[in-house]
Every structure is written in structure tokens, then in C-alpha cells.
Amino acid sequence: MIDPQSLRRFFDHGSFERGQRYEHEGRVRALEVVVRRRGTVLITAEVQGSERYPYTQEVEIALRNGAVSGVYGDCDCPIGENCKHVAAAVIAWVRREETEERTVEPLPISAPWVQPPTAPPVMASPPPVFSPSLQTLLLRLNEAAERDAGDHYPETVRKRLLYVLGLEDEADGGRRVALRVLSVSLRKGGGFANDEKVYVGHQLANMPTAKFITPADHAIASAVVQGSHRLSSGAFGLKADWAPWLIERMLRTGRLYWGDFHDGVPLRSGPALLGTPRWDRDGVGRQRFTVALDTPSAVALPTVPLLYVDPGSGTCGPIETGMAPHVAATLLEAPPLAPGEVATFRASVERIGDRLPVLPESPARTETRTVKPRPILRLRLARRMPIYGYGYGFNYGAGAPVDVPAAELAFEYGSARVAPGDPAGPLQWMEDGVLVTASRQPKDETKAANRLRKAGLALNAQAMSVAGGPPLLRAFHVVPDNAPSDERSVWLELCHTLLPALRAEGWGIETDPDFPFQILDAPTNWSLEVGDGTGIDWFGLSLGVEVEGERIDLLPVLRAVIDAMGRVAFHGPDMELDLLLDAMAPQGVMFVRLDETRFLPLPVERLRPLIGVLMELFGLQPGDAGGLRIGRTHLGDLSALEDAASAAGIPLLGADAVRGMARALREAGGVPAAVVPAGLRATLRPYQKTGLDWMQFLAAHGFGGILADDMGLGKTVQALAHLLSEKEAGRLDRPSLLVAPTSVLGNWRAEVQRFAPELRTLVLHGPQRKAAHGSLAEHDLVVTSYALLPRDREALEAQPWHLAIFDEAQYLKNPTAQAAKAAQALEARQRLCLTGTPVENNLDELWALFAQAVPSLLGDRTGFRRQFRTPVEKHGDAERQRVLARRVRPFLLRRTKEEVAADLPPKTEIVETVEPQEAQRDLYETIRLAMDQRVREELARKGLARSHITILDALLKLRQVCCDPRLVKLESARKKVAKGAASAKLERLLEMLPELLADGRRILLFSQFTSMLDLIKPELETRDIPFVELTGDTRDRDTPVRRFQAGEVPLFLISLKAGGTGLNLTAADTVIHYDPWWNPAVEDQATDRAHRIGQDKPVFVYKLVTMGTVEERMVQLQERKRQLGEAVYDEAGGAEGLLTAEDVDFLLAPIDA
């Protein structure tokens, strides 16, 4: 007996005193003797200190003549060595040794098929002050109470302690009854959760106190510790003569399982089964003693007496063989006999032959051969055990084992199979009754192992096992932790390239069903199929391949690949996609997962065009779960898919009609020629005839579109020709509706009378229009304005229309406006938008127009912003821009003046830069400083998105100063004007006009400010310059237009809003923009009043710009606006955000900046 006080000399005073206190307070947990050798004991423990988590100790205790001669302890606390925690652990060990020497044995428990073991298990350790008789009484009372109470848990206790039995093969080939003790939670819906915690030796010996652990569990745990030995897998190997007693106790808990407790039921006691002893021979001639049972599903256990477990019926009971129980158990747990061992065995058991009803069969003769080994590679899952190594062996810790893919190498010599680590002696196997002996060939075996090493595998350095087997060192080839590539990549490449080569060399390859990297043969019979979708506007899409006789859709698989690539929206050329694919599949093969174990090798070169187009179309918006779909209107996308499939050598099947339409719209001359209506009173130019063909083709297929020709190219006559074609073909059985700005209603009436007088036309305008609501169906064409559309919505919405035509469709660019909502509510077979500027400020405007013309094309507004507007405008994403351009191209026809240059005279643009006067400059700077401060305060308070009103107000006041200080309604401006501040720009204009008029020019003068025109008019009158005027207040628009076109006056003053659209003023050859506007599209529209079809003179465009001011900076910003518009029509265009914080700083910079 060791005196704890004798340990003081191995610790400092403070550490020992605190260690005693810790031990007395019960802070020592998980104490276990790992190794006990002569003169040395190695223990591990956990001691709860002052921190949240306990500290772990490893202590080597040296013994000499029954006394401690040395303590060498390590702890993971800050002190590290022989600290108070080590002292507590060693004192606790001494106390345990002292207690075990005084353990009292309880009475054995009787059962129908259970006899007490030779050394009964310890059920408890009562204090030694109790007498043996009292201790016995207490133990028997405890057992009686346990039997009466049963195994009942309160509803609040949701955990259980389970006992799980199994049979495990040991390293020597023997079999043991294995027990795992674990805790697990109950699921609410029944069954067990996947949170099991396995109890190992030291944990079972110190079973914690918990509500789900009963007194019976504590008793069983104590007995298991004494009635078992540790198996190499970490499980408890039940000793043969203790097992029946322990099993009977565990059966009574109702928590004893066989194998997988998740799918099984608790075992219960069953009847005795008759067992027949016999020897079974395996493929190499080894013979193992077995007991055949009446029930095929039952398994015999090597216990004394023999027991069985029948998983089929969930029962456990005794086996009747007539054999001596210890002999039967010994043979049943023994390893198999090698063929060469049979004769020796038979001769050696003669003295107990009467207790062996059957003996193994002896070979007829023997033969020695030289055999070349055949390597066998088995791909399987190996179980990596959670272990702690201490130099004395392995201590298997708590926690779930981890299954890892492994290659198990073996060698076949004839019928014998050996592993590289097996003993190097001769091999023997049975062959036609002959015992064959052969020596192993180490060189051949080493050569085979080196093949695996070169492929990137290494022998496992940690203990591993297979399910139910012992853990082994250096038995499995795995991917090492320091491998240059990840485990998945190594295995896939190995299985794809190395295995076929090994098979060709004669290797045997075996693959377990659960091995996670099974490579299938390359797929055949590829096809990209467009099928019926879930609705009339959608087509289903699938990429079918044939794999092992099964048709598989690869599109969901490829979508997962795209997701794995981060759903990258590429910014730049296709080379970036190529680089990424090459990085993912450097060998040119991409492995896609089909299920938990199977991978399909796909050639990257075949997938490259498909993945590229799929990322374009679906990378930012995957389709429905399990598949992808494509919109019926996405003709450009369908064409791209067909091109990609063709490049990959994959046929595109299905949706022939829509694919034919897509090809027709894509290819030059693909749209069939339409017949020009006989009633058209005009000769269509070639590009106008193309427009008619396009609109007729769309109508035949039930689609709308946007005719976006430059202003002046004759959108009106093309639309009227289309309408007349529908009438003459007999399809105009409903009226058609034309919606236009109020300013051009008269122009439309005149154009209809001029070009299509056969059309019965009704113009809804004025207070008497409602009287005509009842006769809408009697007309071919009903004309109304955007202003009246919401007011007459009820009547217009009730009438079904054949065509709905929206002229100057930019009026519908605000989808929340009442006019836009009323337009969308109209029922029409075809919807056409006419506009020269489908995009002025941002891509939302394009979405709004297509929401009217082809509603399903661009999806909802939120999705459009996510897929297109944000990537294109904010990130300059050329890839998404190309996708957008391709998607809208079939439904957007745009021709610029440059494309029909032969029909247009040349146009020259001149920027007249004007130096501001000094007083005007001072006023500009005064207002700029005030506005700059106000804008910055607003930006800081509200941010850019909510500060537009303040920004525009600042720009307005600065532009007014540039035009004329008198426009600014501020007291400071009035004072400057009083002191002589004048407009340098007005002075320059008044210099230019006499000179231009003297040259015979006919001039259009535009200004955004009608008040500026009011300032110009008196100057013109003073100089006797005749003019006419058109502003928003002009009631009679026709008279000034007629007078100017007739040459009665040489100068036409026009406000930008009133005259920017809908006028045909080809008599003009000069355009003056008095005040530049930041949106070039507005200026271009105004210029196009003169620069139109029919103009036979060169047109000069003058822009008056005040130097160094916001006007000059606006001119610089105009190019960005123009690029945004062009980006929609041209896939190569670029687009960025239009008004950023940097732009605001730029516009509000000082005049000399």
C-alpha cells in the first residue's frame, strides 16, 4: 500500500497541497491506467481546474519495491510539468489502487442460461468500514429495487445509454464478442439522432452521474470494465465466461442492440436453438470451426455457454450443441486453421478427441511451387480511429471514427491472398485436394507498392480498420495529409487513369459499393433537348447522355459545376473561362458527381462551349430544381445554345418551329419577304421594307417588338405599312390602337391621310371623345394620347385590340406611371413600341419598353436589375451586356442614319465655346459655392440615391447663370445683374444670327428654358429678325410649322420639351442648341427635326457652351450617355453608371478647375 504523503517529494509544497484539495473535491476525472508494466505505470487523467474546460495529464510513475520512486507528469496547463493537476491525478490513482485491493465480491445472479463467471464482476465499491454481511445485503437490496423499478425514464429525459454487440475479427484472425457503450439522443419523431458518444475504458470506469444513466447502468459499467479486455478497434471484448452474465443484464435494460442500432430493434431473450458443429473451408483451404443453427439469420457467439443473436427476430438465447461449453467457445473464437496446420491440429487434440464431435479435413497430398503474385487492389472505406499515442501503444479516445477512402493492397499466390504486412513465411492453399506451398516474392510485391506511391498514395500512419475489424498500422494506402493536391482530385485522377493501366497489366481491381470515387465509363449518345415546359411561355431543357444503359440529364450536374465555380459572371474575354476550366480539370477531364459514390468523366473540350453559354444564360439565375428552362421569347438564347451544342458536336433536338424562327431572325435575309400592301401611298426604301418584313414575321409568330430606328428614318410609314398589310390579309378583325404624345397626334392624323387613307381612323381627343367610346370596334385605327390613356382606361381596356402601337414609347419608361400601367393592361395580339431612344438614362428604361412590347422577355424588374442592370452599369460586365443584347436582338430592330447614309445629307457639329464675362463668372462662383455646400450636406445626410432633387436644382441654377444671369431668381443674382452682369452666350448668339441669316441659313434655335426664349425674343425684335415660336403654351402648333417650312420666316425658336419630338422641319439646315443638356439623346432628337429623310442640304449643328462651367463638363459627360444607349444594340459596347459621386464632384468643380 502506497502512502499518498510519500508523493510530496516529487512536487513543490503549494502544488502538492492544492493537488490534495483538488482530489478531495472530486475534480479528478477520466482517470485510466494506460500501461502497467513491471516497475512502471502510465496513467492519463483529466482534472478540472479554474478554467471552463479540464486540463489533461499524462503521468509516468516509477515503482520500486512497492513504493513510488519517481513521478514524471505532463499537463496542458500553463505550468506544464508536475503541477497541482498532476499531483491530484497521482493521488487519485493511489486512492483507486487502495480501494481495488479491498473490493468485496457480490452474490452472483441466476438466470435460465447464465452461470456465474469464475471471477464475478464488481457491482459496487462500498466504503470499507461496512461489514461484508452489510455490504452483501445492500447489494442484494439494490438489485431487487432495480428489478422492481424497471427501465423507465421521465418524458423530459431525451437521452439513452445503449449497449451495442457485434463480432470483431482480431489481428490474429480470431473472433471476439465486441461491446460498444454509447449515449445517444432521441428524435422527436422517433428513432435515434446521429449524436452518439462512445464511452471508452476510463470513461466507463468513471461513469458520470446523469439522468439518463440508471443504477443498473452503473453496475453494468463496473462489470464490463472487469469482464472484458480492450479490442484493437477500441471496443470492449467480452470474456467468454463473463459474456452471458453481462448480456443477460443488458437485455433486462431493453437497450441492447446488435450492429446498427439506428435501424435495429432492442434484443430480447429467445428460446434455445439447436447447433451443429462443423468446419467450413474458405477459398484458400483454410478451415474455421463454426456452429450451424436452425435459423439461418442467427449468429453464434463464442461465449460460455454458447449464445446466439438473431437480428431477424431480435432475440438472443442459448445454443445446444452437446459439446463441452469451454471447448466450443474456444474453437469458435479461434482463428482459422491454415491448410498446413490441419495435420498438426488433428494429432494434437487426440487426448480431447471425445469432446470434439468433428475434426477438420486433412489434405490428400502436398506440392511445392514457385508462383508469381498477382496484385489485388481493393478500393474501400477504411475507418480512421480517434487515438492518442503515448509511446507505449495506442489509447483509443472518445468520438466517432472517421471513414476515409483507401486502397487495400494484397497479393494472390494461387488461391492464397496475403497483405504486404503479413508474416513472410511460406503460403499454403488447397487446390483440388492438394496442399500447395509457395514462397512469397518480395521484389514483385515492392514493385507493386511503389506503383501506388508514385500515384500519390501513402501507407497509413495512423491506426485504421474496416467495419467490424481490428485497427491496423500500415495496411491501407491513403492520400497523405501533405499531398500537393486535395484528396478528391488524387482519387479521381487515380481511378480514371491508373486503374485502367493496372487492369491492363493484370492487376485485380475490386471496388466496394460504398467506395466514394467510382468512375463510370465516358457517356455516349449526347443530345441537347428542348421539350415542353411547365407553361406556354417556357421550354424544358435537358442535356441527355447514356450511361450504363441509363439516360441521365447532365444539365443539373453542370449547373452544380457552375455553382462550384462561384457562379462567376466573367468580366472579359472567354479566355478567363478557359483558364478556370483548365484549372479545374488540368488533364482535360471534368468529373461530375452523379450520386454518393459515382462520378462521370466528361471531356472539357466538349463541355467548354456548353458551360460558357450556360453560365451566360443561367449563371446568375438557375432554373427550377432538377432542370433548367428557357423562355419561348428567348430566341437569341436558343440560337446561342444551338451554336454551343454544334461546337460540342451535340445535336439540338425539339422546338423545331421556334428554332427555325430564331435562325430566321438571326441570319441576314432569313426573314421571309412580306408583300407591300397595295393601299400604301408611299414607296418604301429598302430598309423600310426590311422593317415591314420584320414586323410581319413577328406578328405571324405571335410576338411583339421595338422598332428603334433613328429619328427621321420613317418609323411612322413602316408602322402604317404593317397595319395595312394586316388589313389587306384579312387579319384586322379588331381595331388597332395607336398611343402617342399629344404634340404629334395631328402629325399622325396627317400621316395616315397621306400614306394609308383606306384605314378607318378615329382620333380620341378633346372633351367629346367619350361619345366615341362605343364605336371603337367600327374603326381600323384608334389614335389617342398618353395623357388620355389613364383617363379612358376603362373603355380602352374593355376593347380587345389587334395591334397596340406606342409611338415615342419613351413616354412609358416609368413603369409605375399611370400611363404605363394602363398600357400594360391593354389586350392586344401584337404590341409594338416605336422610339428612337430605347435607352436614354439607364437599362431600366429598356426593361420598361420590353415589358410593354414582349412582356416575358426580360422577366420581372427585380430579376432584370440583378441579372443585367447592376452588372452592366455598375461593374461594366461585358459578358452580361452581350447576353442582354443577344436576348433582345430578335425583338429590337434599330437602324442608324449612318447605316442608311445614302439617303441622308451630311451633318456637321460645331461647339462654340464662350468665355463668360467677369461679373457673370463671379455670380457663377458665388452660386456654385453655395450649391456645392448644400449638395454635400444633402449627400452626407441622405446619400446619392436620395439627393437627386438637390443635385438637379444645383445644376439648374448654374446652367441658368451660363445662359443668362437674369434667369436666376435669387437676390444675389439680381444684385449682380443690376451691376451689369450680362450673358456672354446671348451676346455671341446675337453675333452669329445676322451672319448666318446673311448666308441664307434657315435656323432652328432650341433652348430648354422657355424663359430664355422670352429673353431672346426682344433682342430679335430689336434687330428686326423675323421668327416663329413653339413652346408648351403654343395652342396652334401647325401654323408656325407651316410658316417655317414654307419659307415665310428664317428662324424657329423652339423649347426643347415642346419641339424635341414629332416635328418634321426639313426646311432647316442649321440647328443651334443654346443650352446643352446632359442627355445627348434629347439633343439628338431636337437636331433630327432638321436632319431627316428628305433633307437635301448639309446640316450644321452649333452648340453654345460656356467655357469652364458646368455646361462644358456636361458635354464631356454626354459621351457616356451615348455609350449606354449603344450598348443595348451592340454587344461590343460598354456601359457604366451614369451619375456617380465623382460625376457630381466633377460637375460642381470651380470654374477654373
Phi, psi and omega in degrees: 000134183262129177279121181304331182291341179289350182275352184304323188292349181264001182222157171287164189302311183297318182295319182292317181297316180290327176298318177300317182294319179299317181294319180295327181278001177076030182275352181276124181230160173054040178284131181212140173272111183278315181223134175231106178239170179299117178085357183215137172232130177248121181238155171234153181200167171234132182234127180281115177263217182273348180274175183292318183257146181290158174268151183251138182237146169233120188230129173256123182248121178269134181241143176212121180054041176079003180241157179281123180252355179188145176229122181233097187244139174245141180221149180271018174278171181301330181290312172096308187232138176040050179271186180296330180289320176297318179300315180298320181294317181293319178298319179297322178296317179299317179299319181294317179301321180295319181291317182297333179290339184250015183297136179257136182277136177275175176288144177289158180258135180268146175208159184304323183238021182241128172249147181297140178294163181302319175241099186302149180288152178279125181264335180195170177230079181295157179302141185294349181285345178283145175287156178302321182293320179292321179298316179299316180299316181296320179297318181291323177295319179300317180294318180297316179296324179296318180295320181290324185286329184071193184245074183249141180238144172296156182298332183284345181272112186251014177240156179222149171262123183246151175243125185237119180265156174193175174247131180236140175274128177274173183300329181276003180093352179284165182240139181230152171283119184254139179234131171245133177249127185211157174251148183207152180269153175272138173281152179297323181272008182106155181084183184251149176281175180260044183242031186297145175240122183271133178266127177255185192311301185292333178287323179289324179292335178239059183303126182289164176271122180210157183295332183272356178257118185269168173304322178299322179296319178298319180294316179296319181299316179297321181290322180297320181302319182274330185263026181209169171229159184283124174278161183294340177281350184100348179282169176270120176271111184287131177293145190302318184275350175266335188303312181301319180297314180294319181297320179297320179294320181288328176299322184292339178285340185075015184231031177257127184235162173244124177070233185279107182289341180295320183259351185265183177238157179299143178284154176222165181294138180234172181288166176290143178245149177276129180241139180248114179292144177197169176245125179256140181255135176267189187293338181256010176093000177289147182238132181236138177287130179224167175236112178280133184249158179298326180264117185299329184279352183281150181239131179276137180252139179281077180235168179241106356286174181295139175238163174234157168234128178248098180299332181296316181260351182069036182239162178217132182196184184278159176245133178256115181240342186082356180271158172298129189299320181290323178295315180299316180294320181297315180293323185291329180267356183285153175291161180293155177273128174290155182306322182284351182264350187296314183298316180297319180298314182298320181290330186278341185256018181299324185288340176246018184302330180293341178263004177245102183291341182213143181241155177294152184278135180273148178290156181285319178204176181237159181205139179252133182225162169253119187235133175277128184288146173255117180294139177237124179246117179253121178266123187205178171264130175248151185259116178273121185276143173283106187232162171233126180261134183239006181090343179256003185139204182240134174250117187273116187274180181284162178115160182282139174296159180246126178273129180231148177293140183212156174248119181261116183267134175218171181226136177259123170246099186064239179265355181270141177235130181229154174263159181303328183272000179290158178307148188275007182292177181298153178256148179224144175205161179266137179216107183055043178081000182256134176274112182262135178240136179214149177269151178283155183246090186298327180296315179296321181292320179295320179299319179294318179297324179295330177300319181290322180296318180293335179281355177107008179258156179221154176294139182297137179262357181238151182300133180222162179210174167251163186306125178082359183249173181282154175285139184231147172263141174054047177243341184235143174266126182228171174280120183292157181297332182264020180296143180294334178246161179289161185303316182299314182297318181297312183295317181297315180295319179298312183293331183278323186253317185284317185300315177301323179294319179295320178299318180296332179274000177100003177293151170264130181244122178239134182235122176289149182301332182265007177294127193277004182229064179265118184266123178275168175291154180301142183288159178231172176053062179284146172200137175260116189246132174253114184240184178294137178263201183274352181207174185290342183260006185225147174243137173287152183227133178213146175249098186269137172225159179254123181229116179051043178077004182247137178273124183237136174270117184272350183298316175300326179293315179292328176296322176295324176296317178297319177299320179295333177279008176084015184048052186291128169264103191290139179247087179142194185289169181296345180303328181294321176296318179300316180296320181293317179295321178295325178290323180285331182222074185297337180269007178085008181231131177253131180258120180250138183278128176266323178205204186293335187234340189257136176237144180248124177279126180236131180291127183298322183298328179281330182274337189307308180294326180291315180296321179301312182287328177294322178293324177296315188277322189234001185300330181256356180208083178300152181280200182298156180303133177088352180189175178238157179224159183229138183290148178298330180275352184277061184294323178295321178295319180296321176296318178297320177297318180296320177296316180296318179296320178297318178296332180270001181071032183241125179289145174258123186243150174090167178051047185300319184295315181291322178296322177297321177295318179299318179295320181297318181287336183275323188271142177298129181076008182284332180282126181297147181288136177264158178276127178292128183299141182293332184277002181282123180267056178198156174258117183284133172290164184304316182290332176289324175296322176298321177297319176297315178303316183296314181293322178294320180295315178299317181297322180297333181256007175079026181246154171259189180186179179237119173266109191241036177299152173304151180299137179097356182268002172092043176296326182297311183292327177294318180294320179293323177297319178297317180295318178295322178299317178297322180292313183291335177277358179081010181270350184273065179272000174232161174287159173250151184244132174243126178244130184214165174298152181303326185294340184246008179300317178297323179296319179295319179300317180293320181293322178296316179296329183280315188259332185219064184294344180289339182287126175284110190247137175236125176258116178272107182200147178086170184292341181272003186296327185297336178294337181269357182300329182283347183249020182301320184290348182276358185245157174278324185222128175248127182248129176217178184248162177296329180293325182272344184303312178292327182291324181260020188303317185300314181290319182288326180287332180285340183266120173289138183246153173278305176239144169239114184247129181244104179277151186046055190294353175299344175294345181257014187285348173260101186293345180269353179290154182297323180297317179296318179295319179294322178296319181293333183282351182289142176263119182213146178290326179219143181234128181234136174250132175248123180198144175271347183223078178296337176227119176249311187246318182203169185288345174302329179294321177296318178300318182298321179292318179287336174297335176272315188277312181225081193304327185272356189294313187252010176071196180281166187295319181296314179295322179298317179297319182292319185278326190234305189298309182298310179300321185283309187282321184269328186247358181061035186285101182293329181295312179292328177296319179295320178298317180297314181299319180293324182290322184272343188305317181297337186248010179228115179250118182226129173235131179269165178300326180297328180287338177239043187300332182297336181265000185235142174285163179289155179233134180242128179254132182231129176261118178264108181270130185242129177280124181291150177289161185299311179296324178293321177297316181297317178298318179301313182293322179299312181290322180299316180298316180295316181291323179298316179296318181296318180295317182295321177297319180293319178298318181294327185274321187244341186087167186297316187298333185251014183245014186300320183298315180295319180296312181295325178295320178297314179297321180301312183295322179293320179293324178297320177300318180295319181289308179189125181305336181292344180285338185277120184266057177237151182297322180297324179291320179300320180294319179295320179296320179298331180271004174109008178292121182234180183259115176294327181291318178297320178298319180293321179298315181291342172281321184288319190301311180301321181293316180293318181293328177295332178276002178085015180288147173248122200242138167252124181247116183252142170213145177285334185261113174296330178294331176289321176297324178296329177283331181284322186304314179299326178293323179291318180296321179299326183264006177059039177263114181289148182201162168237166188222145175219114176228184179294342181270356183286119179281313182263097181279330188291323186296309179298325178296314181299315182297319180291315181296329180280355178085014181289329179227146183267351188228133181236113176271124187225131171282144189299320182287323184284326187241011183288341181222157169080005181249146177240101186236061183287353176290342182276146173234003180222136178234130177241122173262106184292318180232116181293145177250149187291342178263109183294334181298323178294316178297317181298321177298317179296316179301323184289355171299330180258321186273075186230170173303135182103345178286128183246012181233153174298145181247129178250133182242119180253134175242119180270120186231128177279122188298138173075002185256186179300332179296314180296323179290329176296320178300321179291328179280344183298326183298324179296320179296320181294322179296324180297316179297317182292334183298331181288328184269337186236121182298337183274353183288162176244158180209141179223176177299146189267330182221099181254173177299325178294323178297319180298315177301319182295315183292327184263017180290157179301159187295334180262003184291000000 
